């Protein structure tokens, strides 16, 4: 008969506090830029389906940022002329 010993995980996640409005908008903007980079890479790989998926994610982030009350000012200075 085998005995299974489970030791408690000593590394615990810290409870994260919710981000304030401006910090949350800044985090969303960083994610938005990361997705733009991924879209560029997917276009380089000529993967149209992935480009479409990432473009939809990018639009959802833009909508969420606007809904949070940050307005569209965060995206005004970014060249968004590339087709999605």
Secondary structure, DSSP 8 states (H G I E B T S, - for coil): ---------S----------HHHHHHHHHHHHHHHHHHHHHHHHTT-HHHHHHHHHHHHHHHHHHHHTT--THHHHTS---S--
